[in-house]
Amino acid sequence: MILRRSLCLLALANAAVCAHAADWPNFRGPTRNGISVEKGWRTTWPGDMPVAWKAEVGLGFSSVVVSEGRAATAGYADGKDGVFCFDAASGAVLWTHRYPAELGDKFYEGGTTGTPTFEGSRLYWLSRWGNLMCLEAATGRVVWEKNIAQETGAPIPTWGYTGAPLVHGDLLVLNVGDAGTAVEKATGRLVWKSEAKDAGYSTPFPLGNLAMFGNAKSYVAVNMQTGAEAWRFRWLTEYGVNAADPVLAGGDVFISSGYGKGGARLKLQGTQPPEEVWKTKALRTQLNAAVFHEGYLYGVDGDTTQKSPLKCIDFATGEEKWSESGFGSGGLVIVDGNLVALSGMGEVMIAPASPSGFKTSARTQVFGPKSWTAPVFANGLLYCRNGRGELVVLNLK
């Protein structure tokens, strides 16, 4: 009887682990590269769009994170920002945390732009205006909160802070200031900060014990424990919009930005400045980073003011392999070797990730524009969100 009960408990524990094995707890997914290896999902469907649930989450372009049966995002409405947490399966609202905030509609609609980060029983959030908080994932209770811009004296960039917090051991690493900031994740206590200069708009990206992120004029790498700068690579983009996260492939990274700037492959050299391998104007990712798969980069080429094409380029050479016109400033993820893309006009498209062309197996109009936020895939569900705050979740199990 004891053995049978133990086996039953083990089976339940294994089932719980399996149920959340394909979570998406932080920006750009579990490996921070926009890739899911999840199998056993539909790349096509007959008849109507397979909607699991819908919600309204307020104005903004924050992405979605999914962990242990919960899905969270952020949006703005009625003079307040809100962090929303849903039951991932049903869409039932588990909790909402709201606080006064500015709209920030400078040359666009405004609203939230950063993305929360799940870790264990906590959810971390950095707002455009420097509101940094730790919330209980189950209840939304505030564990601690502060305004990190006021504490560090770092200026708020033109369009606010947009990167997601990066958890590193006992620290939260943030793209705040010239070369980042770190606080204790348990208490919010400031551990280190950098010069009070404009940050860029990317999320800190881990490279071993280093974090790499864009500021207003460069991509910078710092030691996450101490804040000591390892290197910086000068990268000037109009208006200081170094927003797309670095894309790691082997020992190299791809960086890219819009406004006609283009991209570059950099060879990493530890704590020494990276060496430029090639430059290209074939892929100019203004907002969402490209995704690397089997030797090729897939991403949006162009700005929000254009009907930008979706492209594939060769990582070895920077050569363009194909271009799908009229995609707009949307984004994509790769799931088990398939492109899952959400266009700027709100259309979902699924196609094999191949340098030979963009050949869709399914496409459906989820909602209207504008959709600047890349979709999220977790546990067979595809999360799509537009700037007006329409969140539509498709069941592709």
C-alpha positions, 0 to 999 in steps of 0.5 A: 500500500505504501509503495502504491501510494508512493508510485501514485504521488510520483506519477502525479509529480511527474505529470505536474512537471510535464504539464509545465515543461514547455513554459515560457517564463521570461521574455523570448522564452526559456532559452531567451532566443525565441525558440520552443522545442515543443512537439505534438502541436498543430501546424494547420487546422480545419474550419474556424480559428481554434480560440482557447480564450480572449482577454482585454489587457489595456494599451501597450505592447508588453509580451506574455510570460507563462509559468506553472499554469499562469500567464501574465502581461501588462497594459495601460487603462484609465490613468493606470498601468496594470499587471494582469495574471490569468489562468493559462488554461481557461483565461480566468483572471487570477489577479490584477495589480494596478498603479497610477502611471502616465500614458507616454504617447510620444509618437505612438499610442503609448502604454506599457512596453516591457515584459514581466519575468516569472521565477518560482513563486515570484513575478518581477516587473519594471515599468517604463517609468522605473517602477520596479516591483516583486509580486507574489505569482499566486496572489499579486501581493506586493513583496517589495517595490521601488522606483529604480530611476529615482534611486539610481539617478538614471535618466528615463530614456525617450520611450521609457524602460522597455527591457524585462528583468533578468534573474541571475542567482540572487540578483535582478539585472536591469537595463537601467543607466549606461551599463545596467543596474542590479538589485537583490531579487529578495529585497530590491536592495541596490547592489550596483549601478552604472553611470547616469546616462541613457539606457537602450531598449533591449533586455539584458542577455546572459553570456556566461557571467556577463550580461549584454544589452544596448544603451543609447550608443553601444552594445555593452557587456558587464559582469552581472555580479559586480557591474564591472564593464567587460567591453562595449561595441559602438553601435549608433542608431537614430534616436538611440533606439538599440532595442532588439536583443542580441541573437547568440549563435555558437560563439558569435552574436548578431546585433541589429537595429532599424532606421536604416542601420542594419545588422552585424555578426560579432565574434565574441572574445570573452572579456575583450571587445568582439570582432566584427565578422560582417555587416548587412542592411538586409535585416534591420530589426527595429523592435523584435530580435531575429530568431536563429535556426540551423544556420539562418536568421529569420526576422522583420526588416524595417521600421514601424512606419513601413510595411516591412518584409519578413526575411531569412538571411544566411548567418555565415555570410549575411546574404538574403535568402528570401523576403516576404513582403507586407509583413509589417512590424510584427514578430515571430518565434520558432516552434519545433522547426516551424516559424510561428509569426504574427504580422503587424496587421494581426495575422498569424502565419505558420510555415517551416523554417527554411531558407528555401522560402516562406510556404505557409501551412496555416494563416488566420486573422486573429485581430486588427492592427497594430501588433508589434509584439511577437507571439508566445508559444507555451504548452500548446497555446499560442498567445497573441497580443496587439497594441489595443490590448486584445489578447487572443490565445489559440489552442494548437494542442 
